[in-house]
Amino acid sequence: MGSAVFPAKKKKLEAMMKKYGEDMTWHIFKTNFKTDYPDDWELINSAFESYQRNTKRGKNHPMPHPDKYLKNMYTSISKEI
């Protein structure tokens, strides 16, 4: 899959910070990401489902649940400010 599940991730996250402000909370980020980037949200979910389908029972795969994936993105962009 590569490290980026969807294209231009950093650029889109920076645009969200500019649009909603640097004091954007996790809940605001989550809601607005799903609204502003529905295709990317679908890509994240599709990638997760693909990992789920292709991983043998009892084994783990490297991708976190989609909500956790978003939380990790939020945390990483928050640290850069």
C-alpha positions, 0 to 999 in steps of 0.5 A, a space after each residue: 500500500 505504501 505509507 500514504 493511503 491517499 494522495 497529497 495527504 500533507 497538503 490536505 492536512 495543512 489546508 485543513 489547519 489553515 481553514 479551521 485554525 491551529 486550535 482545531 480539536 480532534 472532533 472538529 478535525 474528524 468531522 471536517 475531514 470526512 466532510 471536506 475529503 469524502 473520497 479520501 475517507 473512502 480510500 482510508 476505509 477501503 485500504 483498511 477493509 482490504 487489509 482485513 480481508 487479506 490478513 489471515 485469521 489470528 494475524 495482525 496487519 499494519 493499518 490501524 482502524 480508520 478512526 485511529 488512522 485519522 487520530 494519528 494524522 491529527 496528532 502528527 499535524 498538531 505536533 508540527 505547529 
